């Protein structure tokens, strides 16, 4: 197959709708799953990041969520959109990881309070630190402002953070956010309004201009998630078609 044929095939898969992609994946077309992953990686990462407060943990949660989704595609029912279904999977995965991490911290604290204090400080520093190597898009529009936005999103109370990430950053409708998080739509509207007010107070009116660029997922991080899921497929004996 020529490079032109491969490019044409890649493009033809990418323009398909979610349901068509799912049908192809069920039929054994791994490339269709690649297209689905790249389409929703950013949303799922932002969702997991808002719950876990940690970049590496969020990446792992997204990878695990994709693997679960792949193995349960035949169970998908179109009552909800594929995007909402996928978001719900990553929400559950992230919440499970957060509960597990809290259990681990409790055990550490019961053994040695000093170790718990050090572990908490380390986690906080890591989650708030700016990456050592800045991505090109971050350099283009200003690392300082973007980092400030991300810092204040991280500082939102837990119950507001996930709502703000999906409603304000991902720009999803309130109904879809409610379905993804399993809460009433009215609760989404109230939490988003309060989160937005907190952000606006902190950023002094700069929110609307730059929030959509926060926690971007293009390039290396997206490739890493896709490669990780492919590795699991190979271990499971799934061959690319």
HUBEL-V100305 format. One record per backbone hydrogen bond with DSSP energy under -1.0 kcal/mol. CO is the residue of the C=O (numbers start at 1). NH is the residue of the N-H. If there is no record, write none. Layout:
CO|NH + CO|NH
This chain:
2|6 + 3|7 + 4|8 + 5|9 + 6|10 + 7|11 + 8|12 + 9|13 + 10|14 + 11|15 + 13|16 + 17|21 + 18|22 + 19|23 + 20|24 + 21|25 + 22|26 + 23|27 + 24|29 + 25|28 + 28|30 + 30|34 + 31|35 + 32|36 + 33|37 + 34|38 + 35|39 + 36|40 + 37|41 + 40|44 + 41|45 + 42|46 + 43|47 + 44|48 + 45|49 + 46|50 + 47|51 + 48|52 + 49|53 + 54|58 + 55|59 + 56|60 + 57|61 + 58|62 + 59|63 + 60|64 + 61|65 + 62|66 + 63|67 + 64|68 + 65|69 + 66|70 + 67|71 + 69|72 + 72|75 + 73|76 + 77|80 + 81|85 + 82|86 + 83|87 + 84|88 + 85|89 + 86|90 + 87|91 + 88|92 + 89|93 + 90|94 + 91|95 + 92|96 + 93|97 + 94|98 + 95|99 + 96|100 + 97|101 + 98|102 + 99|103 + 100|104 + 101|105 + 102|106 + 103|107 + 104|108 + 105|109 + 106|110 + 107|111 + 108|112 + 112|116 + 113|117 + 114|118 + 115|119 + 116|120 + 117|121 + 118|122 + 119|123 + 120|124 + 121|125 + 122|126 + 123|127 + 124|128 + 125|129 + 135|139 + 136|140 + 137|141 + 138|142 + 142|146 + 143|147 + 144|148 + 145|149 + 146|150 + 147|151 + 148|152 + 149|153 + 150|154 + 151|155 + 153|156 + 157|160 + 157|161 + 158|162 + 160|164 + 161|165 + 162|166 + 163|167 + 164|168 + 164|169 + 165|170 + 166|172 + 173|177 + 174|178 + 175|179 + 176|180 + 177|181 + 178|182 + 178|183 + 184|188 + 185|189 + 186|190 + 187|191 + 188|192 + 189|193 + 190|194 + 191|195 + 192|196 + 193|197 + 194|198 + 195|199 + 196|200 + 197|201 + 198|202 + 199|203 + 200|204 + 206|210 + 207|211 + 210|213 + 211|214 + 219|223 + 220|224 + 221|225 + 222|226 + 223|227 + 224|228 + 225|229 + 226|230 + 227|231 + 228|232 + 229|233 + 230|234 + 231|235 + 232|236 + 233|238 + 234|237
